[in-house]
Amino acid sequence: MKLLTLNCHSWQEENQIEKIKYLAKTIKEKSYDVIALQEVSQSINEKNVFNNIKRDNFALVLLRELEKIDVSEYKFIWDFSHIGYDVYEEGLALLTKHPITEKYSFFVSRSTDVRFWKTRKVVGAKILYYNIPISFYSCHFGWWDDKEEPFKIQVDNLIEKINKEEFFFLMGDFNNNAFIRGEGYDYLIDCELYDTYKLAQLKDDGITVKGKIAGWEKNKQDLRLDIILTNKPLGVKYSTVIFNGINKPIISDHFGVEIEI
């Protein structure tokens, strides 16, 4: 099984369409089973296509680019968590080639006001992977020391919602540097979760953010914010950072993470 997580920074990138096309080309090459995307936006004033999906929804545009290169097996789920930059509905998505048997979308923040930019949701799906049910969650959390929306409460709310008896993965931008001890990353691991990066037989430095980005304006360090967690001590063949200028060109302010189980 191959997984990818990426914070898309959607519609904030220069040459955005070309970067979407490159992401589609990479998905075709790698043939991921499940893809978790964060900062998946659509214009508030754009026309609805179906359900709550609008014409310029980043995930929908990506799916159409995949279809142009003869990749038609992916389906996606999406929901929005808050208004971004005053003009976008910013949300999260999951794409998969496998049958979806259940869909999830729920708030993990204290706030449920979509007009507040710190409001956070998690989007998830249960799929059948060759008749094995597995749940996947696309996550984008706040910061450890945020007084309005503390990371710890968001994680607690997520863990409360998940059926811990089931096989699951948490994928995404956790906005907590995994290199720092005693904060968000350690809190996640203390929730009886396994970091697939630590389980991997082959791995790189794991760095997914370099320098200043939105939300980390004063940052001068290399950060590992984007991770894939699971509740089973799996055999992981590799964990590799992608779209970092070394392994594929940069297409977002975050690099992605791909693993093979």
Secondary structure, DSSP 8 states (H G I E B T S, - for coil): -EEEEEE--TTSSTTHHHHHHHHHHHHHHH--SEEEEEEEEEETTS-EEETTEETT-HHHHHHHHHHHTT----EEEEEEEEEETTTEEEEEEEEESS-EEEEEEEE-SS---TTSTT--EEEEEEEEETTEEEEEEEEE---TT-SSS-HHHHHHHHHHHS-TTS-EEEEEE-SS-TTSTTSHHHHHHTTT-EEHHHHEEEE-----EES-BTTBTT--SEE--EEEEESS---EEEEEEESSSSSS---SSS-EEEEE-
